[in-house]
Amino acid sequence: MSITSKIAHTAETAKGGAKRMFGRLTGSRRLRTEGRADQAKGDIKQAGAKIKDASGH
């Protein structure tokens, strides 16, 4: 996995966390939900990249 992909996955997770926190501060359920979804997508992509790296492909 390339370093740019790893950075992109980490950025997506961070973006989700920020969006979730902003939703919590403003009381926006939509932002909290979107933030959780973005964060989960980033986490899943990071896990997939780690598995791919570990398998040697």
HELIX and SHEET records of a PDB file:
HELIX    1   1 ILE A    3  THR A   26  1                                  24    
HELIX    2   2 ARG A   29  SER A   55  1                                  27    
END                                                                             
